[in-house]
Amino acid sequence: MATTYKIFFTNYSGFANNFAFFSATPIVTNNGGSPVYSNIIASQYVPADNGDTTFEIDVTQTYYAWTSISPIDTGKLPGTNVVTKISNSKLATLGTSGSPGSTFKLVNSGGNPTFDGAAATFQAPDGTFQIASDPNAFQPDQNFICGLGSVDGNGQRIPVATRRAAYDMRRNTARLTIGGALIQFAAQPNTVATIAPVVKFYIAQYGSQQGTVINVSILSNKAAEIDFTGKGVHAAFVKQLSGGGWEVKYGTAKAMHEASQAFTAKQKRSLLNARQQDIAKLMGLLQANLDPVDDRYLCSFKWANGTTTDEKTPAVADLVAAMTGHGYDVITQPSGPNYDPANFGISATGSASTVANNWTQAVNALGAIASDPKTIDANLVSK
């Protein structure tokens, strides 16, 4: 039965970010010395909610050999935003003591790379599988690639590691599992690439889609390293801390799940208390600075998930300008870099419904980044 590794992740940095999950590169030998690249196994946007959101990554120790044609010249990899997709794959068996692992033969079928099912044998050493190419199976300009692959949470096979072929090409693919990242290298004629998956993974701030080719040696420098090698457990709880640092803990799946739940519950309570205190302070400022009770309003809205600081800064300025244009005074407004909670203190004359309508129009004018406009008068009656 395949081992499943569980990784629980939460963003406690205070800033919304896109995070990418990828594997360390497998140990690859006899591949002609070609560069080895990884690819993104999973990508997730995580709000700046101080730990309010936790997501789980399941990595199953099941491997596939896969092959395809590179979207760009293999000599230009990893390129920029290059996404690799599998065209053909085979379930791989790793070698164990007394039982060799899978050896697949990569062939050219009408200009497309594929594995010869009739030629599959078992010759790979312990902990590995192999991809072999004949001397004249294809030409370098055909850009055949192959590698280690895995399956994502939807059961779709994705590349985890690839290598580029410049005459003969081998490719390693693991499943969202124990494999390496997209490894790509140029194989020489008659070369038999031997791939040994590893159980080491990374999480980094990186905006990209699943399957994107990356250089692990560069991206891993500022990433959280999750290395299950020799740990004896199959779960980890990863936090990105305030300031951008990382904290990684290991344990059983049950213990790490409970730890992640306890942490997020604590942060939810802290966040709620902080927002309540902000509202109380704002109402105090309103009462201290505004004259008639009827002219005090607390106007608010919600930012859409994924709204960046670069979008929020001009949006706040636009709201201030809009309300000022109606003859109102903006006494308080949210401060950067998060501008959250999005609460504004307004001093206004006229009916409460007019103020509420003007506020709603101003928020709606911001488009998809803002929603749920609300206006509360000094008596805390929602309008």
N, C-alpha and C positions, 0 to 999 in steps of 0.2 A: 504494500500500500504506500502510495507517494506521501511524503511529508509535506504539510502545509505550514508555511511561515506567515504569521500575522504581524502586521506593523500598524500601530495606532499612532496617528499624527495629529497634533494640534498647533495652531498658530497663536503664540502668546507674545508676538513681537510688538503688537500695537499698531501694525500696519497691514493693510490688505495686500496680498501678493499671490502670484501664480507660482505653484510649486510643481516640480517635476520629480518623478521617481524613476530611477534607472539602476542597472546592475553594474557591478565591477566587470571588467572584461575577463572572459574565461582564459584559462591557460591554453594557448594554442602553439603547437610545435609542427615543424615540417610543412610550413605554409609558404615557403619561399621568401620569408622576411618581409612580407607586405604589412603596411600599417593596419592596426586593428582599431575599429571604432565601435561605439555603443549606440543604442538608440533609446528614445524615451519609451518606457513601458507604460506609464500612466501620467496624466497631467491634471491638476486640480486647482481651481481658484478658491482661496480660503480668505474670508473677510477679516478685517481688523477688529475682531470682537473679543480680544483678550482671552482666548481659549474657549469661546462659546461654541466653536465648531470643531469637531473631531471627525476625521475620516479614517477608514480602515482599508488596508491593502492586504489582500491575500495572495501569497506566492506559493504555488504548488511545485514540488520538485519533480516535474515531468518535462522531458525535453523532446524537441523536434529538430531534425535537420531540415533546412529549407533552402530554396533557391529562387532567384528572380532575375530581372534585368534592372540595373541601376538607372534611376531617372536622369542621371547626369554621367558624364565621362568618369569612370572609376578613378582616374588619376586626379580628379578635382575634388574628391571627397575629403572632408565631410560636407563641404559646400555650405550654403546658407538656406535654412528651412527646407532641406531635402528630406522627403518622407519616403521610406522604403516599405513596400507591400509585398507579401509573399505570393508567389504564383504556384509553387509546388512544395509540398513538405512530407516528411516521413517521421513517424514516431520512432525515437531513438532509445535504445537500451544501453545503459552504461555498463562497462565491463566490471566484473567482480572477480574475486579469487576463484580460479578454475572455470570461469564462464566469461569469455571475451565479449566486448561490446559491439554494437552495430557498426558496419562499414558500408557506406552507400557509394554508389558509382554515379557521378554527375555526367550527363550526356547532353548532346545537342539534338533537339527534336524539332526540325523545321525552323531553326533560328531561335528557338526558345529553350532555356535550360530546364532540365527535369532530371529526376532520378530513375535509373533503370531498375525497376522492381525485381526483375529476374536475376539481376547481378548482385543483389544485397547479400552480404556475408557477415560473419561475426569474427572479427580479427582485432578489435580495439583493446588496448590495455585497460587495467583496472581504473575505474572512475572516468572513463572517456568514451567517446564515439568518434567515428572518422568519416570524412568525405573525400573520395578519391576521384581524380580526373585522368582520362586517357591523354596521350601526347597531343593529338590533334582534335580534341573534342570541340574546340571553338577557337576563335581568334580574339585577340585583345580588344579590338574595336567593337565587339559585340556586347561588352560591358556586363558579362555574366557575374553575378554575385551569389554568395551562399553563406550560411551561418547557423547560429544557434537560435532557436525560437521557443516561444511559450504560448499560453493562452491567456486572454484577459478575463475579466469578471463575467463577460458575456459568452465565454466559450470560443471566442474568435482567436485564431492563431496569429500571433504577432511576432515580429523579429526582435530578438533580444541581443543577438550578436551576429555580425556579418563580416565577411572578408571579401576583398576584391580579387578577381582573377585576371591575370594578364597572360593568358594562354591556357592555363588550367585554373579552375576556380573552385574553391571549397567554401562552404558556408555553414556556420553553426547557428542553431537556433534553439533557444530554450523557452520555456513557457512562462509565465510571469513568475518564474521560479528561480531556481538556483543558478541561473545562467549568467553569462556576462552580458555586457551591453553590445550594441551592434558592432560586430567586429568585421572589418573589411580589409582584405589584402589580396595582392596579386599572387596567384599560385603558378608555380612552374610546371612544365610538362612532367607527367608521371609522378606528381607530388601527392602524397596522402596526408591531408591535414588531420591532426589529432586534437580534439577539443575536450578539455576537462573543465566542466562548469564549477563555479564557486558559489558560496552562500554569503556573499557580501553585496550590500546595496547602498544607494545614496538617495538623499532627498535634498534638493537645492531650489533656491529661488530662481525660477526660469520659466518663461512663458513660451510654450511650444506645444505642438500636438503629438499624440501618440505615434510612434514610428519614426520621429525625426532623428536623423543621424547626428551624433555629437562626438566630441573628443573628450573622453572621460578624464584624461589626465589634466585637462584645463578646468572643466566644470566641477570636478570633485574637490577642488582646492577650497571652496567655500561652502561645501555641502556637509550635511550630517552623515556620518558613516555608520551603517548598521551591519556589523559583521557577526554572523552566527557561528563562525568557525570555532569549534571546540567549546561552545557555550553550554551545550547539553539541554538547551531550551529552544523553543521555536516561536517566541513572540517578543516584541519590543514596543516600548512607548517612547515616542520621539516628540520633543517640544522645541519649537523655535522660541528663544527667549527675547526679552526686551533688549535691544541693542544688536540683535542679529546672531547671537550665539546659539549653541545647540545643547540639548541635554538628551541623552539616550540611556534608557534603562532596559534591562532584559529580565524575562521571567516566563512563567507559564502563560498561555493564552488567557486563562481565566483571571489571573492576577493582573496582567497588563490591561485587560478590558476594564476591570474594576478600578484600576488606577486612573485610566483615562476618564471614566465616568465621574469619579470623585473629583478630579481636577476641574473638569468643565462645569460641574455643579457648583463648585466653590467660586469659580470665576463669574458664573452667571449671577450669583448672589452679590458678589462684589460690584459687578457692573451695574446691577439694578440699584444698589445702595448709592453708588456714585451718581447715577442719573437723577435719582430722587433728591440728592443733596444739591445738584446743579439747578434743578427746578426750584427748590426752596430758596436758594441764593438769588436766582433770577427774580422770583416773585418779591423777595425782600428789596432788591434794587428797584423794581418797578414801583413798589409802594413808597419807597424813600424818595424817588426822583420825579414821580408823576403827580400832578396836582389833583384833578378830580378823579374819583374812583371809577367813574364811567369811562374814562379815557385810557385806562390801562389794559393792555392786551398782551398775551403771550401767544405768539404765532410760531408754528412748528411744521415740519414735514419730515419725510424719511428719504434717505439716500438709497438709490438702487444698488444692489450688490455689484461690485466691480467698478464703482465710480472712483476715479483717481483724484489725487490732490490737485493735479493740473486742471481737472474739470470742476472741482469744487470751488477753487479760489475765485474764478470769474463768476460762477453761479451765485455765490454769496454777494459779490459786488453788484450783480444784476438785480438781486432781490432788494438790496438796500436802495438802489437807484429807483426801482419801481415804486416802493412804498414812499420814498421821499417825494417822488413825483406826484403822488396823491395828496401831498401836504402833510404827511405824517412825519413824526420824529422817530428815528430808530435809535433807541437808548442802549440796547445791548444786542450783540450778535455773536455767533459761534466763532471760535478761534481755531487757527490751523495748528498742526497740519491735517488733523482728521476732520475738523468742523462738525464734530458729533458729540452730543446731540445737536441737531439743527434747530435750535430755539432762538427766536428773535423777540426782544422787548420793544413794543410799539406804543408810542403816545399818539393818540388820534382823537379827533373830534368827529362827530357824526354818529349815525346809528351803528350798532354792533354788526348788523347784517351787511352793511356797506363795507365795513372794514374786513369782514370775513370773505366777502365776494372779491374784494380787491386782492387780498392775500392769495386766495385760491387761483385767481387769474395769473398772478405773478409766479406762483409755483408751477402751474401748468405750462407756462411759457418756457420753462427750463427743459421740457421734453422728458425723455425716458429716464434721466438720471434722478428725478425727484417724483415723489408720490405722497398721497395721504396728507394733504394740507389740512391743518386744524387751527382754529382761533379760539382762545380762551380769554374771557374777560376777567376783570379783577375779582369777581365773585366765584371764579373757577367754574363757570357754566359753559359747557362746550357749545359752540355755535355751528 
